[in-house]
Each structure stands twice: as C-alpha cells, then as structure tokens.
Amino acid sequence: MDSFNEIWELVQQELQNNVTEVAYKVWLQPLEFVSFKNDTVYLSINEFKKGIVIDKFLGIIHSTLESIFGFHVNVDFVVPEEQKKSLSSDGDSKEDTSDEYDYTFNNFITGPSNKFAYAAAMNVASNPGKTYNPLFIYGHSGLGKTHLLMAIMDEIKNNNPNADIIYTSAEHFTNDLVHHIGNHNTHVFHEKYRGCDVLLVDDVQFISRGDQVQEEFFHTFNALTSNGSQIVLTSDRPPKEMMTLEERLRTRFEMGLIADIQPPTLETRMAIVKKKALDHEIELSDDVIKFIADNIKKNIRQIEGIIKRIKAYQDVEGIKINLSLAKRAISDIINDSQPVPVTVENIINEVSRTFNVSAADIRSDKRNANISQARQVAIYIVDQVTGLSLKSIGSEFGNKHHSTIIYALKEIKGKIEKDVALKATVDDIIKNINES
C-alpha cells in the first residue's frame, strides 16, 4: 500500500471541501506529493503558482496535513527540474493557468449585478492597454472577480500567445519585493513587473500596507501605463474606501474605469444554479433551483457547495433529488453561521495568510515579534467573532492561561487604537471571516 499517496488523496479531498472550486482546481489540485522526510512534507508545484499558493493557502494546507497525519509536520514546495530549466532568468515562469480550466468569459453567468464589469473586462481583454487602463473591479468575496481576471488572461493569451502576462496577488507582489530586497537584486524585480504587457492583481486592498511597498507599486504602475501596458485590479472595496492607501495611488486607481459587482439578482442566481447543476451532471427541478437561489443571496460560491452536497447525496445514498433533499443539503449554510471550531480555524488561517505566519506558529509559544502580533490579532478576532470564553480561547491557542489571553487582548487593542493600518487589516480579516 502506497500509504503516503493515500494520505495525500485524503488531504486533497479535505482541501476541496474547504475552498472554492476555482481555488481548488487552479491552485491546490495541481499540487503533487513528492516525499516525506524528517517531519517535512515536500510538494511539487510550478514556479508560477508557488508564490500564490504559499501566500493564500499554506495555512490550510499545513493544518489539513497535521490533522490527517495526527502530529506536527512542516511543508515545503519544490519546483520540478524540467520546469526550472524553462524558467526565465529572474526565476519566474510565465505560464498561464487559465488554459487548464475553463474559467472564461463564456462560462461567466451575467446579470444586472455584474454585466457592466463583465463588459468592461471583455473590452480590456480585446484591446489591452487601449481603453480602460487601469480597470478596477470591486465587490464582496465570492461574486466572480477572480473569474473575470482569469477570463481576461485567457482571452488575451488566445489572441496573443506571446503576451507577457503576470497574474498575481497583492500579497505575492509584496513578498516578491521583500525577497528581492533581501537578495539585493531589486533590478530583477523591476524588470519583471515593469516590463510585462499585462499586470493582473487580485485583492489589491492588501497593497495598502507599508510605505516601501506602495512606493514600488506606484513606480510599477507609472512604468506600465507609460509603456501602454494593461493593468487590471480587483478589490473588495472601491479606491476611495482604502483608507491606508496613499493619495497618489488612489488617484491612479481611479484614473481608468471602476466597475463594481453586486450580489446577483434572483434570476441570475437561478441561472448560476442551473449552470452548476449542468457542470456536475445532475438535473434539478424548477422548485429546487428556485429554493437554492432564494436562500443563497450574497455569496455565490456557496451555490457550488450546495450542488456538490446534493450530488454526493445522490451518488452515495441513491436518493432522488427533490425539494426535501435540497433543504437537507442547504441546512448547514442557512442555519446561522459556521460552527465555532470551524470559525476559529478559519480565523487562524486568515490571520496566517495575512501576516505570512504559519497557523502552527500562531498556536505555538514562539515569541518572534511578527508571530506574537499575528497571535494577538487572531486571539482578538476570535474574541470578537465567536463569543468564546477566555478559557476556551486559551485552549484554542495551545492551552494558554486566561490571564495570557487577557494580556494579549489588552496589547492588541492598544496597538489598534494607535495604528490605523493595523486596524484596517484587522477589520479586513473580520469582514472576510463574516462573509466566508
């Protein structure tokens, strides 16, 4: 029995259940188990995806591995040798992921809530650098912003296979800059980002941290627009609400076209339910479609979860799909919020992603300044969101005494009152948790 490969299959199943379909298929499904040595799990990943997987998903990968292994493990990523040989001199692959999965304009369900953003994205993809530059798309999570970014990338690549396209997140941009500063080769960073034809940046609200990062993004922005390169940005809010963003960046974000995506109308949600059901090869009656659309209003990612649950009931139990089954499948979502243990895990993973600190370190006793601050933020948000007792919160963070929790809450509250950027970061995390 190839036990490690079987364990990795379990890990993949768990990851698929805890992230969106787009996130899983694009970033997590391609991961391959390589080996397990000296308490470290080695996973194979291409260079293009490595940075974003580490930024956005390392926390959930790490916690899932530890949950299934039953003991502490480390995680490391390796790039296949054959891909290393094909990388450009700055160590970055120009590979496009949208050809692997069908997240295209044809697969994007449009309606009154998103048709303007869709049309703007189509225009930019057909005429990059010619019309709306930058294109700034904003809206709550789960409404299709990333899908549009990938559709733009797919369309431009189809029209011009030689186009130099960079798809990244604000966090990866930040981490990439720090890496090159540490290696004293920022000229490589400049050549990479300022010389591309198209720059697509997801979750740009996270760029509003740190003067040096904003300074670099400002010069990157100017260089690209001067060269006629296309910039597309997504965010959970419009530029005017990014309070820690420098004015010079805010005005540049506003100089192109700003398009928002609102929660879809009932008719659009029904169309999405039908499309998802078709994708999963199940047939839903009109009353089931309307029931799901009536109850999932703000985050269309949840529709995917409902369809998968219905599909599982049908496959495993052989149950006929009817309204009763739909109610059963949707009950976990419409019956209030997630269970507290799930919410705590989500909070720690979100803090882990934001502060680039592992979930294991947040739960540990390590006193590194960055880890300590991340831990204090996590404790504060757990206290704010879950309503757990101080003793219960302590148990979630390595059985810490309630006095330690009181101290952490006092410390972080003082920091938040004095630091506008930190307050904005904490508010962002709480907002993301409440909307997930």
C-alpha positions as CSV (number, residue, x, y, z in Angstrom):
1,M,0.0,0.0,0.0
2,D,1.4,3.4,-1.0
3,S,0.4,4.9,2.3
4,F,1.7,8.5,1.7
5,N,0.0,8.8,-1.6
6,E,-3.3,7.6,0.0
7,I,-2.8,10.2,2.8
8,W,-2.3,12.9,0.1
9,E,-5.6,11.8,-1.5
10,L,-7.3,12.4,1.8
11,V,-5.6,15.8,2.1
12,Q,-6.8,16.7,-1.4
13,Q,-10.4,15.7,-0.5
14,E,-10.3,17.8,2.6
15,L,-8.9,20.8,0.8
16,Q,-11.5,20.5,-1.9
17,N,-14.2,20.6,0.8
18,N,-12.9,23.8,2.4
19,V,-12.1,26.1,-0.5
20,T,-13.9,27.3,-3.6
21,E,-14.0,25.3,-6.8
22,V,-11.9,27.9,-8.6
23,A,-9.3,28.0,-5.8
24,Y,-9.1,24.2,-5.6
25,K,-8.8,23.5,-9.3
26,V,-6.4,26.3,-10.1
27,W,-4.1,26.3,-7.1
28,L,-4.5,23.1,-5.0
29,Q,-5.4,20.2,-7.3
30,P,-2.2,20.6,-9.3
31,L,-0.1,20.0,-6.1
32,E,1.7,16.7,-6.2
33,F,3.1,14.7,-3.2
34,V,6.8,14.2,-3.6
35,S,8.2,12.8,-0.3
36,F,8.1,12.9,3.5
37,K,11.4,13.3,5.1
38,N,12.5,14.5,8.6
39,D,8.9,15.6,9.5
40,T,8.6,17.6,6.3
41,V,6.1,17.0,3.5
42,Y,7.5,18.0,0.1
43,L,5.0,19.0,-2.5
44,S,5.7,19.6,-6.2
45,I,4.4,22.9,-7.7
46,N,5.2,25.0,-10.7
47,E,7.0,28.3,-10.1
48,F,4.2,30.5,-11.3
49,K,1.8,29.1,-8.8
50,K,4.2,28.7,-5.9
51,G,4.1,32.3,-4.5
52,I,0.3,32.5,-4.5
53,V,-0.1,29.0,-3.0
54,I,2.2,30.0,-0.2
55,D,0.5,33.4,0.3
56,K,-3.1,32.2,0.2
57,F,-3.2,28.5,1.0
58,L,-0.1,27.5,3.1
59,G,-2.1,27.8,6.3
60,I,-4.9,25.5,5.3
61,I,-2.5,23.0,3.6
62,H,-0.4,22.9,6.8
63,S,-3.4,22.5,9.2
64,T,-5.0,19.8,7.0
65,L,-1.8,17.8,6.8
66,E,-1.4,17.9,10.6
67,S,-5.0,17.0,11.1
68,I,-4.7,13.9,8.9
69,F,-1.1,12.9,10.0
70,G,-2.0,13.4,13.6
71,F,1.3,15.1,14.5
72,H,3.3,18.2,13.7
73,V,4.7,18.4,10.2
74,N,6.4,21.0,8.1
75,V,5.6,21.8,4.5
76,D,8.0,22.7,1.7
77,F,7.5,23.2,-2.0
78,V,9.8,22.1,-4.8
79,V,9.7,23.0,-8.5
80,P,10.1,20.2,-11.0
81,E,13.6,20.1,-12.5
82,E,12.3,20.2,-16.1
83,Q,10.4,23.4,-15.3
84,K,13.3,25.0,-13.6
85,K,15.2,24.7,-16.9
86,S,12.5,26.6,-18.7
87,L,12.2,29.5,-16.3
88,S,13.3,33.0,-17.3
89,S,16.4,34.4,-15.8
90,D,14.5,36.1,-12.9
91,G,13.2,32.8,-11.7
92,D,9.6,33.4,-12.7
93,S,7.5,31.3,-15.0
94,K,5.3,33.0,-17.5
95,E,2.9,30.0,-17.5
96,D,-0.8,30.8,-17.8
97,T,-3.2,28.7,-15.7
98,S,-6.4,29.7,-17.4
99,D,-5.9,27.2,-20.3
100,E,-6.0,24.3,-17.8
101,Y,-9.5,25.2,-16.6
102,D,-12.5,26.7,-18.3
103,Y,-12.8,30.0,-16.3
104,T,-13.6,32.0,-19.4
105,F,-16.0,34.7,-20.4
106,N,-18.2,32.0,-21.9
107,N,-18.6,30.4,-18.5
108,F,-19.3,33.6,-16.6
109,I,-23.0,34.0,-15.8
110,T,-24.1,37.6,-16.4
111,G,-26.9,39.6,-15.0
112,P,-27.8,43.2,-13.9
113,S,-25.4,43.0,-11.0
114,N,-22.3,42.2,-13.0
115,K,-22.9,43.0,-16.6
116,F,-21.0,46.3,-16.5
117,A,-17.9,44.7,-15.0
118,Y,-18.2,41.8,-17.5
119,A,-18.5,44.1,-20.5
120,A,-15.5,46.2,-19.2
121,A,-13.4,43.1,-18.8
122,M,-14.3,41.9,-22.3
123,N,-13.3,45.3,-23.7
124,V,-10.0,45.2,-21.9
125,A,-9.3,41.7,-23.0
126,S,-10.0,42.6,-26.6
127,N,-8.0,45.8,-26.6
128,P,-5.4,45.6,-23.8
129,G,-3.8,49.0,-23.0
130,K,-6.1,50.8,-25.4
131,T,-9.3,51.7,-23.5
132,Y,-9.8,51.3,-19.7
133,N,-6.5,51.5,-18.0
134,P,-6.5,50.6,-15.2
135,L,-9.7,48.6,-14.9
136,F,-10.6,48.4,-11.3
137,I,-13.2,45.7,-10.3
138,Y,-14.5,45.6,-6.8
139,G,-17.1,43.7,-4.8
140,H,-17.5,41.3,-1.9
141,S,-15.9,37.9,-2.0
142,G,-17.5,35.1,-3.9
143,L,-19.0,37.2,-6.7
144,G,-16.7,36.5,-9.6
145,K,-13.8,39.0,-9.5
146,T,-11.1,36.3,-9.8
147,H,-13.1,34.6,-12.5
148,L,-13.0,37.8,-14.6
149,L,-9.3,38.2,-14.1
150,M,-8.7,34.7,-15.3
151,A,-11.1,35.2,-18.2
152,I,-9.1,38.3,-19.2
153,M,-5.9,36.4,-19.0
154,D,-7.3,33.6,-21.1
155,E,-8.7,35.9,-23.8
156,I,-5.5,37.9,-24.2
157,K,-3.4,34.7,-24.3
158,N,-5.7,33.3,-27.0
159,N,-5.4,36.5,-29.1
160,N,-1.7,36.9,-28.5
161,P,0.2,33.8,-27.3
162,N,3.4,35.7,-26.9
163,A,1.9,38.3,-24.5
164,D,3.9,38.6,-21.3
165,I,1.1,38.4,-18.6
166,I,1.6,38.5,-14.9
167,Y,-1.3,37.3,-12.7
168,T,-0.5,37.8,-9.0
169,S,-2.0,38.9,-5.7
170,A,-1.1,42.0,-3.7
171,E,0.4,39.8,-1.1
172,H,2.6,37.9,-3.5
173,F,3.8,41.2,-5.0
174,T,4.7,42.3,-1.5
175,N,6.5,39.1,-0.7
176,D,8.3,39.1,-4.0
177,L,9.6,42.6,-3.4
178,V,10.8,41.6,0.1
179,H,12.6,38.6,-1.4
180,H,14.4,40.6,-4.0
181,I,15.3,43.3,-1.5
182,G,16.8,40.6,0.7
183,N,18.8,39.3,-2.2
184,H,20.0,42.8,-3.2
185,N,18.6,42.3,-6.8
186,T,15.6,44.7,-7.0
187,H,16.6,45.4,-10.6
188,V,15.3,41.9,-11.4
189,F,12.0,42.7,-9.7
190,H,11.8,45.9,-11.7
191,E,12.5,44.2,-15.0
192,K,9.8,41.5,-14.2
193,Y,6.9,43.8,-13.2
194,R,7.7,46.9,-15.2
195,G,8.3,45.1,-18.4
196,C,5.2,42.9,-18.8
197,D,2.4,43.6,-21.2
198,V,-0.4,42.9,-18.8
199,L,-0.5,43.0,-15.0
200,L,-3.4,41.4,-13.2
201,V,-3.5,42.0,-9.4
202,D,-6.1,40.2,-7.2
203,D,-7.0,41.6,-3.8
204,V,-5.2,44.9,-4.3
205,Q,-6.6,46.2,-1.0
206,F,-3.7,44.3,0.7
207,I,-1.2,46.5,-1.1
208,S,-2.1,49.3,1.3
209,R,0.4,48.2,3.9
210,G,3.9,49.6,4.1
211,D,5.4,52.7,2.6
212,Q,8.1,50.9,0.6
213,V,5.5,48.5,-1.0
214,Q,3.3,51.4,-2.0
215,E,6.3,53.3,-3.3
216,E,7.2,50.3,-5.5
217,F,3.7,49.7,-6.7
218,F,3.4,53.4,-7.6
219,H,6.5,53.3,-9.8
220,T,5.4,49.9,-11.3
221,F,2.0,51.5,-12.1
222,N,3.6,54.5,-13.8
223,A,6.0,52.5,-15.8
224,L,3.3,50.1,-17.2
225,T,0.9,52.9,-18.1
226,S,3.7,54.8,-19.8
227,N,4.5,51.7,-21.8
228,G,0.9,51.2,-22.8
229,S,0.7,48.0,-20.8
230,Q,-2.7,47.0,-19.4
231,I,-3.4,46.9,-15.6
232,V,-6.4,45.2,-14.1
233,L,-7.0,45.3,-10.3
234,T,-9.6,43.7,-8.1
235,S,-10.5,44.6,-4.5
236,D,-13.3,44.2,-2.0
237,R,-13.9,47.9,-2.0
238,P,-13.5,51.0,-4.2
239,P,-10.3,53.0,-4.0
240,K,-11.9,55.8,-2.0
241,E,-12.5,53.4,0.8
242,M,-9.0,52.1,1.0
243,M,-8.1,54.3,3.9
244,T,-4.5,53.4,4.3
245,L,-3.7,53.8,0.6
246,E,-1.6,56.8,-0.4
247,E,-3.4,59.5,-2.2
248,R,-1.2,59.3,-5.3
249,L,-2.0,55.6,-5.7
250,R,-5.7,56.2,-5.0
251,T,-5.9,58.8,-7.8
252,R,-4.2,56.4,-10.2
253,F,-6.5,53.6,-9.4
254,E,-9.4,56.0,-10.1
255,M,-7.9,57.3,-13.4
256,G,-9.3,54.4,-15.5
257,L,-12.6,52.6,-15.2
258,I,-14.1,51.5,-11.9
259,A,-16.7,48.7,-12.1
260,D,-18.5,47.0,-9.2
261,I,-20.0,43.6,-8.9
262,Q,-23.1,43.4,-6.7
263,P,-24.8,40.3,-5.3
264,P,-26.7,38.7,-8.2
265,T,-30.5,39.0,-8.7
266,L,-32.8,36.0,-8.2
267,E,-32.9,35.4,-11.9
268,T,-29.1,35.4,-12.2
269,R,-28.7,33.1,-9.1
270,M,-31.2,30.7,-10.7
271,A,-29.1,30.7,-13.9
272,I,-26.0,30.0,-11.8
273,V,-27.7,27.1,-10.1
274,K,-28.7,25.7,-13.4
275,K,-25.2,26.0,-14.8
276,K,-23.5,24.5,-11.8
277,A,-26.0,21.6,-11.8
278,L,-25.2,21.0,-15.5
279,D,-21.5,21.1,-14.8
280,H,-22.0,18.3,-12.2
281,E,-24.3,16.3,-14.5
282,I,-27.4,16.5,-12.2
283,E,-30.9,17.6,-13.1
284,L,-32.8,19.9,-10.8
285,S,-36.5,20.7,-10.9
286,D,-37.6,24.3,-11.1
287,D,-38.7,24.3,-7.4
288,V,-35.3,23.1,-6.3
289,I,-33.5,25.7,-8.4
290,K,-35.6,28.5,-7.0
291,F,-35.3,27.2,-3.4
292,I,-31.5,27.3,-3.6
293,A,-31.5,30.7,-5.4
294,D,-33.9,32.1,-2.8
295,N,-31.6,31.1,0.1
296,I,-28.1,31.8,-1.3
297,K,-28.1,35.5,-1.9
298,K,-24.8,37.1,-1.1
299,N,-22.0,34.6,-1.8
300,I,-22.5,32.6,-5.0
301,R,-19.5,30.4,-4.1
302,Q,-21.9,28.7,-1.6
303,I,-24.0,27.6,-4.6
304,E,-21.2,25.3,-5.6
305,G,-21.1,23.7,-2.2
306,I,-24.9,23.1,-2.3
307,I,-24.7,21.4,-5.7
308,K,-21.8,19.2,-4.6
309,R,-23.7,18.2,-1.5
310,I,-26.8,17.3,-3.5
311,K,-24.6,15.4,-5.9
312,A,-23.0,13.5,-3.1
313,Y,-26.3,12.5,-1.5
314,Q,-27.5,11.3,-4.9
315,D,-24.3,9.3,-5.6
316,V,-23.8,7.8,-2.1
317,E,-27.3,7.3,-0.9
318,G,-29.1,6.9,-4.2
319,I,-31.7,9.5,-3.2
320,K,-33.9,11.2,-5.7
321,I,-33.3,14.9,-5.9
322,N,-36.3,16.8,-4.7
323,L,-37.1,19.8,-2.5
324,S,-36.7,17.9,0.7
325,L,-33.1,16.8,-0.3
326,A,-32.3,20.4,-1.3
327,K,-33.4,21.6,2.1
328,R,-31.2,19.0,3.8
329,A,-28.2,19.9,1.6
330,I,-28.6,23.6,2.3
331,S,-29.3,23.4,6.0
332,D,-25.7,23.8,7.2
333,I,-25.5,27.1,5.3
334,I,-28.8,28.7,6.1
335,N,-28.8,27.6,9.7
336,D,-26.9,30.6,11.0
337,S,-23.1,30.7,10.9
338,Q,-20.4,28.1,10.9
339,P,-19.7,26.0,14.0
340,V,-17.3,27.7,16.4
341,P,-14.4,25.2,15.8
342,V,-14.6,25.8,12.1
343,T,-14.8,29.6,12.6
344,V,-11.7,29.6,14.9
345,E,-9.8,27.5,12.3
346,N,-10.8,29.9,9.5
347,I,-9.8,32.9,11.6
348,I,-6.3,31.4,12.3
349,N,-5.9,30.5,8.7
350,E,-6.9,34.0,7.5
351,V,-4.5,35.6,10.0
352,S,-1.8,33.2,8.9
353,R,-2.3,34.2,5.3
354,T,-2.4,37.9,6.0
355,F,0.7,38.0,8.3
356,N,2.6,35.3,6.4
357,V,2.9,33.3,9.6
358,S,2.0,29.6,9.8
359,A,-1.1,28.5,11.7
360,A,1.1,26.2,13.8
361,D,3.3,29.2,14.9
362,I,0.2,31.2,15.8
363,R,-0.9,28.4,18.1
364,S,2.6,28.0,19.5
365,D,4.6,29.7,22.2
366,K,7.1,31.4,19.9
367,R,7.8,35.0,20.8
368,N,9.1,36.4,17.5
369,A,7.6,39.8,17.1
370,N,5.7,39.0,13.9
371,I,4.4,35.8,15.3
372,S,3.3,37.4,18.5
373,Q,1.4,40.1,16.7
374,A,-0.3,37.6,14.5
375,R,-1.2,35.6,17.5
376,Q,-2.6,38.6,19.3
377,V,-4.7,39.6,16.2
378,A,-6.0,36.0,16.0
379,I,-7.0,36.0,19.7
380,Y,-8.7,39.4,19.3
381,I,-10.7,38.3,16.3
382,V,-11.7,35.0,17.9
383,D,-12.9,37.0,20.9
384,Q,-14.8,39.5,18.7
385,V,-16.4,36.9,16.4
386,T,-17.1,33.7,18.3
387,G,-18.1,34.8,21.8
388,L,-16.0,32.1,23.4
389,S,-14.9,32.4,27.0
390,L,-11.4,33.4,27.8
391,K,-10.6,29.9,29.0
392,S,-12.0,28.4,25.7
393,I,-10.0,30.8,23.7
394,G,-6.9,29.9,25.6
395,S,-7.5,26.2,24.8
396,E,-7.6,27.1,21.1
397,F,-4.1,28.6,21.3
398,G,-2.1,25.8,23.0
399,N,-4.0,25.7,26.3
400,K,-2.8,29.2,27.3
401,H,-4.0,30.5,30.7
402,H,-6.9,33.0,30.6
403,S,-4.5,35.7,32.0
404,T,-2.4,35.3,28.9
405,I,-5.4,35.9,26.8
406,I,-6.4,39.0,28.7
407,Y,-2.9,40.4,28.3
408,A,-3.0,39.6,24.5
409,L,-6.3,41.4,24.1
410,K,-5.1,44.4,26.1
411,E,-1.9,44.6,24.0
412,I,-3.6,44.3,20.6
413,K,-6.4,46.8,21.5
414,G,-3.8,49.3,22.4
415,K,-2.0,48.8,19.1
416,I,-5.2,49.0,17.1
417,E,-6.0,52.3,18.7
418,K,-2.6,53.8,17.7
419,D,-2.1,52.1,14.3
420,V,-4.6,53.0,11.6
421,A,-3.1,50.4,9.1
422,L,-3.3,47.6,11.7
423,K,-6.9,48.5,12.5
424,A,-7.7,48.4,8.8
425,T,-6.0,45.0,8.5
426,V,-8.0,43.6,11.4
427,D,-11.2,45.0,10.1
428,D,-10.4,43.3,6.7
429,I,-9.9,39.9,8.3
430,I,-13.1,40.2,10.3
431,K,-15.0,41.2,7.2
432,N,-13.6,38.3,5.2
433,I,-14.5,35.8,8.0
434,N,-18.0,37.1,8.3
435,E,-18.5,36.9,4.5
436,S,-16.9,33.4,4.1
